[in-house]
Amino acid sequence: MGELRIGTPPPRWLEREDHARLERHVQGALRRARASGTWVIASVTAALSPAVDPSAVVAASRAGADAWFCLEQPQRDRYAIAALGSVCTLQARGGGRFAAVDRRWRALAASAAADDLGGPPGSGLVAVGGFAFAPEGAGVPAWAGFTPASLAVPEVSLCRLRDDVRLTVNAAVQPDDTAADALARAHRSLARLRSAPLPLLDPAPTGNYQVLSTLPPSHYEDAVARAVERIGAGRLEKVMLAREVEVHAPGHHDPAAVLGALREGFGSCYVFAVGRGDATFVAASPELLVRREGQRASTVALAGSARRSADPAVDDHIGEQLLRSDKEREENAIVARRIARALAPRSVWVTAAPEPVLVRVANIQHLARPIRAQLAEPMGAIALAGLLHPTPAVGGEPSAIACELIPALEGLDRGWYAGPVGWTDIAGDGEFCVALRCALLRGQIGRCYAGCGIVADSDPVAELAESEVKLEVLLPLLAA
């Protein structure tokens, strides 16, 4: 067994007692790795100053092809989780991708030598990332690096709730490792960390921008009309159809600057960035897919949308019309019924709000119906995400028919658009949002995605206009 470098000054991100605990976990992981013949994760978590900004640290510290991840909901007590690097990545494809990743994560978590500490949700050993909308999605070159299922166990992660900030460092300990070498790897991960504010968007870049629909707007109107025909014929109740719009910039898009602008402008949303290679997937999504806290699961049926107005009286009037709209209320009810049906067989009880409420974000308002469940059996956040995805809000009803129809009508590979993005921890708790109001940034090209729920009385022209409102989340930032 290698000699531990006891007495080496701890990295500045850890106090001396944290450093000593890391040494003990590395020793424990090494014993388990040698006994099992496979690698084991050693993990330690430490408290940081409330002034530390998790997303800013990760954005400033990333380099080259590093995997990185940031997810925030600023108006929820300044909640943030951010992660850098990867000691391993859990990947899968096909219809069983959620179950495959869930099994691998539970095995890794069960064998880990990790702290058993309280802290904000997402503190400690976590896996972060997301899933494509379709079982074999993200297969086109534009989505290179984003597999149908990809959760990274990071080298370093940070999380924050209010003024409680925690840092976790992980090391993969191999059976033939020395403890000193494994410890050194953890120290190198910490030594990479830098603290700097998120960059600002360049307000006056040189050169011209081009905004191009991948397919002409008339294609989307035709797709909506064809979907309405199928709904009228009784084949399905609802289907969500999406558009893709490209922004060609004179220089490379800066995902860290876009992330900063999104969290400034959309504080009630799930603002995230997921980096894979030279591409970053960014979003400001209003929709929670599932949150798991112990035996409690919570989600929301978010469907039915209308624009906002700068005039408060007009804005209130638009909201009241949305609340009274039979079309929008039925769209919301379809989503709520299916979510409740999916959760019921696995729950002691499921409760949904009897009436939808308004959820307002910067440029759009939605109908939302909170849903909660008491689970009857242990079921982690990944498995719950697989159970609920895709909801009718992003797929359709019935799901199988809608998901077969979507690619034929849309004419695009959604990739991770409308898929689950989030995190899970060592206990199986976690949170996944639905990747909406999003863009894939690679070099000078940003691909923006937005979709609308189509029901029996949907109007193609109105749905196209609604998609334009949703695209306004990212288009102004990418084509400044």
PATI-83439 format. One record per residue (C-alpha): residue in one letter; z, y negated, x. Coordinates in steps of 0.25 Angstrom, whole numbers, plus 5000, padded with zeros to 4 digits. Each point is the difference from the previous one (the first is absolute). Layout:
<pts>
AZYX
...
</pts>
This chain:
<pts>
M500050005000
G499649865006
E501149905004
L500249894990
R500049865006
I501449974996
G500449865003
T498549954999
P500149864993
P499650024985
P498849944995
R500249864994
W499850054986
L501150105001
E501549985002
R500750095010
E500650094989
D498650024994
H499450035014
A501150115001
R499850064986
L498550015004
E500350085012
R500950094992
H498850024989
V499050035011
Q500950115006
G500250054986
A498550004997
L499750075014
R501050114996
R499350024986
A498649995006
R500350115011
A500750094989
S498849994990
G498849995010
T499549874994
W500249855001
V501149934993
I500249854998
A501249925005
S500349884993
V501049885001
T500249884991
A500749875004
A500349874993
L499249875004
S500249864998
P499749944986
A499049915007
V499050125004
D498750004991
P499650155000
S498549974997
A499949895010
V500650095011
V499050124997
A498849904999
A500449945013
S500250135007
R498850084996
A499050035010
G498650075001
A499950114990
D501550014996
A500350044986
W500849904993
F500649974986
C500649894993
L500549994986
E500749894993
Q500549954987
P500549875004
Q500649964986
R500850134999
D501149955009
R499149985012
Y499750155001
A499150055011
I499750125008
A499150005012
A499650115010
L499350015014
G499350125007
S500150154996
V500850115006
C499250094990
T499049984988
L500150094988
Q498650014995
A499350094989
R498849994990
G499650064987
G500850024987
G501250055007
R500149895010
F501349944994
A500750145000
A499550035014
V500649875006
D501350024992
R500250135006
R499849965014
W500949874998
R501150084994
A500050105012
L500049895010
A501149924994
A500850134998
S500050035015
A500149865005
A501249955009
A500249874993
D501149904995
D500650024987
L500349854997
G499949914988
G499149895000
P498949934992
P499050104994
G499050045011
S501049995011
G500150125009
L498950115002
V498849974991
A498650044998
V499049894996
G498649994996
G499250044988
F498950084992
A498649984996
F499749994985
A499250135000
P500350135006
E498949995010
G499949855000
A499949905012
G498850095005
V499049895003
P499949935014
A500649874995
W501350084997
A500150075014
G501450025004
F500550014986
T500150144996
P500250054985
A501550015004
S500749945012
L501549975002
A500449965014
V501450035006
P500149875008
E500549985014
V500849884995
S500349954986
L500849884994
C500449974986
R500749884993
L500849984987
R500649864999
D500649975013
D500250155004
V499050045011
R499950135006
L499150065012
T499750155002
V499450065012
N499550145000
A499650105011
A499350134999
V500750105009
Q499250125005
P500750135004
D499549985014
D500549865001
T501149945008
A501049924993
A499849895009
D498550004998
A500250004985
L501049885001
A499049925009
R498950014989
A500949944990
H500449895009
R498549975003
S499849994985
L501149904999
A499549925012
R498749984993
L500649924989
R499849855000
S500549894990
A499049904996
P499749934986
L498850064992
P498849925004
L499449904991
L498650014994
D499049915007
P499749894990
A498749965007
P499350115007
T498649975006
G498850074993
N499650054986
Y500650104991
Q499250094991
V500550064987
L499250124995
S500250094989
T499750145005
L499350034987
P499549894991
P500949944989
S499050064990
H500350145005
Y501549984996
E499649954986
D499150124998
A501150095005
V501049944990
A499050014988
R499750155004
A501550035000
V500249934986
E498950094995
R500850125005
I501349954994
G499349984987
A499550145000
G501450055001
R499950065015
L501249915005
E500949894996
K500049925012
V499449995014
M500249905011
L498849955007
A500049925014
R499149915008
E499849985015
V499749875006
E499849975015
V500449885007
H499249985014
A500849905008
P499549935013
G501250065008
H500950124998
H500950004988
D501549995005
P500850104991
A501349945005
A499649864995
V499550064987
L501350074998
G500849875002
A499249934990
L500150114990
R501550005001
E500149854999
G499150004988
F500450134992
G501550015002
S500250094988
C498950105004
Y500150125010
V499349935012
F499650105010
A499150035013
V499750145005
G499350005013
R499250125005
G499149985013
D499249874999
A500249994985
T501149954991
F500250024985
V500749884994
A500449974985
A500949924991
S500250104989
P500849974987
E500250154997
L501150105003
L499550154999
V501450065002
R501449975007
R500950115002
E501549985002
G500850135000
Q499750074987
R499549874993
A498549975000
S499449864995
T498649964998
V499349904991
A498850014991
L499149885004
A498849984992
G499449884993
S499749875007
A499649854998
R499849885009
R501149905003
S499949854998
A500649885008
D500449944987
P501350064996
A499749994985
V498650065001
D500650115009
D501050044990
H499050004989
I499150095008
G501250095002
E500450014985
Q498550034997
L500150125010
L501350054994
R499450004986
S498650065004
D499850134994
K499050045010
E500949975012
R501250064993
E499350134998
E499550005014
N501549995005
A500550104990
I499050105005
V500649995014
A501450004995
R499850134992
R499450085011
I501049965010
A501150044990
R499350134998
A499950035015
L501549975002
A500550074988
P500050155004
R500749975013
S501049904995
V501350014992
W499649874993
V498849905000
T500149864994
A498949904999
A500249864995
P499649994986
E499249875002
P499249955012
V500449885007
L499249895008
V500050015015
R499449885006
V499449995014
A499349885007
N498750014993
I500150114989
Q501050054990
H500250154995
L500650084989
A501150085006
R500950114994
P501150055010
I500350164999
R501250075006
A500450155001
Q501150085004
L499450125008
A500550144996
E499650065014
P499949945014
M498749945002
G499749905011
A499249875000
I498750075005
A500050114990
L500349894989
A498849925005
G499150124999
L500550034986
L499749864994
H498749975008
P499149964995
T500649934988
P499049964989
A500249865005
V499150035012
G499350134995
G499950024986
E500450094988
P499850125000
S500150005015
A499150115003
I498849944992
A500249865005
C500150045015
E498750084999
L499449884993
I500549895010
P499150025012
A498850024992
L500249874993
E500549925012
G499150055011
L501049985011
D501150085008
R501349934996
G500750055012
W501549964999
Y499749894989
A500850044988
G500850115008
P501550015003
V500549925012
G501450005004
W501150085008
T501150114998
D501350025008
I500750125005
A500750024986
G498750004992
D500249864995
G498949905001
E499049914993
F498550004998
C499249894994
V498650014995
A499049945010
L499449894991
R499549855003
C499750065014
A499049995012
L499650085011
L499849925013
R499250055012
G499549905010
Q499249894993
I499950074986
G501050004989
R499750104988
C500849954988
Y500250094988
A500449974986
G499950074986
C500249994986
G500550104989
I498950034990
V500350044986
A499250014987
D499849854997
S499849965014
D499049895002
P499150025013
V499949855003
A501549984998
E500450115009
L499149955011
A500749864998
E501450075001
S499650075013
E499649875006
V501449954997
K500650125007
L499149985012
E500549865001
V501350055006
L499350035014
L498649944999
P500649855003
L500850065012
L498850075006
A499049904997
A500849875003
</pts>
